[in-house]
């Protein structure tokens, strides 16, 4: 069963320049992965290989500290990280990916509590932290996250309200603190960031309010459950009423002195264009949109909008500020980010499962997963193609643009040093395979399987899947001849 894993790990190790080592080095990668991860097989070898590559890179970021295990975003220590090289911006991705590890709570519980206990680190970037914790607990069925957990998550939410809640009961943020610096909608022509009511933090806070209410229900705290259900419903209504404009969820920005009492004030006094951006799909990550808006997903495969051969652009290509010039290595003005792709495909997965017109986009989802898998490559100076995940990809050529910029700058220490973006842990991929392609999901706390199978696939398998303390295997065999277990979908 594990030969497929060994084959890939040997390949990744052979081609790797192992620069930064944390808890699990390359020599121990195979034995750790064999114990921890679900084994996946499918006919599409780009998807299959990328699945194992992303688990292989994820384990590189498991770091043992005096606080407990932490998960890093960058392998080298970067100046803008916290005490343990932690950055909260990608924690939602880390938890949703890592929840499928056999011992996920061992590696993630301390990481969770670190952000809840350390307000500065936990609020340094916008994040869907509480929602992601809830998603992890659905898999583990272990809801004991430590003493005073409900109080901690309420305090965590309240701190966001203190810092970012406007009079109109919506949240403001800036694109830089959304980890999306120099976006088209959030930056003026003279490169000043603008505060704004954005689909990012508002969606995250809406999702977190829902999750707190769900945790409170499990802990039989009716008062908190009702309080946060009201916050969730109010913010959900505000997002749908105010950010859905001209057939898309958009960000609306303002100068400090023009903060109004309503979202309408801000929209009417918007200083710059509010184009279509991938952040407009974030509300679907959390089931916020009303039914009937699903047609916006057609733009993801539209070559005149977001689609390119190298991934999805962060802003529509027809916008006049697409790829506007700025001397920085991290740009959200049209460049391709795995962070944004994985958010968008998570939103698409949820839309397919939960919205009336969702199923018509199944083939598009499969097309975009395949494309996402294929970009996990880099051509070396000597012409060799190797597995690779980094920060930012250029939308017009096959190049990891952030890497090229940093390399040309001489790998400056103040920007993170040598190969800072190598094996970058800032997105999901494995979760999209497990919960999207294989279709592992939850309905009323019950584990169900509803796969999104590409038309050309005759089989796939997912073994060693740990859910609620039990181990499952899921097989799809169109003919019944691949696994000799029967035809169609089989769960064991």
C-alpha positions, -999 to +999 in steps of 0.1 A: +000+000+000+028+024+008+050+018-023+034+048-040+044+070-011+080+057-010+083+063-048+074+100-044+093+107-012+125+092-027+120+115-057+114+146-036+143+139-013+167+133-043+159+166-059+158+186-027+183+212-014+175+207+023+184+241+037+162+246+068+154+216+090+127+215+117+112+185+136+112+160+107+141+159+083+141+144+048+157+111+061+126+106+084+100+120+060+088+086+046+083+069+080+065+100+093+042+104+063+035+067+062+021+070+097+003+102+094-013+109+060-041+094+039-027+075+009-041+087-024-041+072-059-057+085-091-051+083-129-039+119-131-003+117-121+002+155-119-025+156-092-013+125-075+023+137-073+014+172-061-007+156-034+023+138-020+046+168-026+024+191-006+023+166+024+061+163+020+065+201+022+039+205+050+059+182+074+089+205+069+070+232+087+063+213+119+085+229+145+089+218+181+093+247+205+091+253+243+055+262+238+047+230+219+044+222+182+041+252+158+035+254+121+055+278+100+048+297+068+084+303+058+111+278+066+138+304+073+131+329+101+117+361+086+118+395+104+080+400+104+072+367+121+066+361+158+087+344+185+086+310+169+086+322+133+048+319+133+026+341+111-012+338+117-021+347+081-020+311+068-032+294+100-066+287+085-049+268+057-026+250+081-055+238+102-077+227+073-048+209+057-033+195+089-067+182+102-063+151+080-031+140+098-036+110+121-022+129+151-035+163+140-043+174+175-008+166+187+007+189+161-020+216+161-035+221+195-006+241+209-004+261+177-041+270+181-037+280+217-007+301+210-027+324+188-056+325+213-032+333+242-011+359+223-033+387+211-006+404+190+003+373+170-033+362+167-045+395+153-016+405+132-033+394+100-069+387+090-077+350+095-106+326+098-091+310+129-121+299+149-139+284+119-108+265+110-105+251+145-141+239+142-134+222+109-105+204+125-127+192+154-153+178+130-126+154+117-111+146+151-143+146+171-122+158+200-137+190+211-116+194+242-093+223+232-082+231+267-093+250+298-114+282+292-115+276+255-149+291+250-139+322+269-107+324+248-124+323+215-150+349+226-122+372+238-104+366+205-135+377+186-140+407+208-105+419+202-112+420+165-143+440+172-124+465+193-098+470+166-118+468+134-156+471+139-172+502+122-204+519+132-223+501+105-214+467+122-190+457+095-153+453+097-126+473+081-092+461+070-063+470+047-051+448+020-016+445+036-031+431+068-052+407+048-018+394+036-028+408+001-005+439-003-007+462-033-041+449-045-058+469-072-088+478-050-069+485-018-040+507-030-041+542-046-022+552-077+005+568-055+007+534-036-011+544-004-031+516+012-068+524+019-089+512+047-119+493+033-149+471+039-136+440+022-150+405+016-119+391+035-121+401+072-159+404+071-163+368+058-137+355+083-155+372+112-189+360+100-175+324+099-159+328+133-191+340+148-209+310+134-182+287+148-182+302+183-220+296+183-214+260+173-188+255+200-211+271+226-240+248+217-217+218+223-207+232+256-244+239+265-239+276+268-271+289+254-264+325+261-232+326+241-247+305+213-276+329+209-253+360+211-229+348+184-257+334+162-271+370+161-236+384+152-233+358+125-267+365+110-263+403+112-229+402+095-240+377+069-269+400+060-246+430+058-222+413+035-250+402+011-266+436+012-236+459+010-207+440-007-227+424-035-226+451-061-230+448-099-231+410-097-200+404-076-187+406-040-164+436-041-141+455-018-150+492-011-123+515+003-122+550+019-098+576+032-097+577+070-116+610+072-145+597+052-155+568+074-193+568+072-221+555+093-232+530+068-216+508+041-236+528+016-217+559+026-184+542+018-196+527-015-208+560-027-176+577-017-152+550-030-120+566-043-109+539-067-124+511-089-138+481-071-130+454-098-136+417-097-110+401-075-106+366-063-115+378-028-150+381-041-153+343-039-143+341-002-179+344+011-186+310-005-159+294+017-183+298+046-217+295+030-225+333+033-240+340-001-277+336-008-288+311-035-288+323-071-254+339-073-235+309-084-231+321-120-200+342-110-180+310-109-180+311-147-154+338-145-128+314-131-124+297-165-129+328-186-096+338-202-107+374-203-112+375-166-092+353-141-080+323-161-044+319-174-023+289-183-003+295-150-032+299-126-059+323-115-051+360-115-060+379-083-078+406-102-096+405-136-072+409-164-092+437-181-088+461-152-067+491-163-044+486-132-037+449-138+000+443-131+006+480-123+042+487-116+056+486-081+090+477-067+080+449-044+082+411-044+047+404-031+020+418-054-017+411-054-024+433-085-029+404-108-002+379-099-010+343-091-010+332-055-016+296-043-031+312-011-058+328-032-063+298-055-068+274-026-093+299-010-112+302-043-113+264-049-124+258-013-152+283-020-160+265-053-161+231-036-185+244-010-207+260-037-208+227-056-219+208-025-244+233-011-259+255-037-287+247-063-266+253-094-234+240-079-231+207-097-229+224-131-194+236-121-180+202-112-160+199-145-146+234-140-135+225-105-117+195-118-101+216-146-088+241-120-075+215-096-055+199-125-042+234-134-033+241-098-014+208-095+006+215-127+020+248-115+039+231-087+070+230-108+102+250-114+127+247-142+162+249-128+191+268-144+203+236-160+169+228-175+157+203-150+120+203-140+116+198-102+086+199-078+082+234-063+058+256-043+067+292-037+049+325-030+039+342-062+037+332-098+038+354-128+005+353-148+021+357-182+051+334-180+061+302-162+081+319-134+079+322-096+081+359-097+088+365-060+117+341-062+132+358-092+129+393-076+145+381-043+173+363-062+180+394-082+182+414-050+208+390-037+187+371-011+187+400+014+185+390+050+159+417+057+136+401+032+140+366+045+173+354+031+183+326+008+153+308-009+128+322+016+098+311-004+110+275-011+084+249+002+061+278+011+033+268+035+007+294+026-021+275+010-039+241+009-039+214-018-043+181+000-075+193+017-089+201-017-083+165-028-096+149+003-127+171+008-132+181-028-122+154-053-128+125-028-157+144-013-152+137+024-177+160+042-200+163+071-238+165+073-252+169+108-219+156+122-221+125+101-192+116+078-203+113+042-186+108+008-197+128-022-168+129-047-162+153-075-148+129-100-132+141-133-151+126-163-120+109-176-112+091-143-120+054-140-107+050-104-092+066-073-085+055-038-080+072-005-067+049+023-055+054+058-081+082+063-085+090+100-119+104+111-133+105+146-108+079+159-116+054+131-097+045+099-115+045+066-107+037+030-126+051+000-125+036-035-140+045-068-137+018-095-158+024-126-153-011-140-147-030-107-115-044-122-090-020-106-095-029-069-117-059-073-141-046-046-171-039-067-182-012-091-187+025-083-180+040-049-169+017-021-163+028+016-145+004+039 
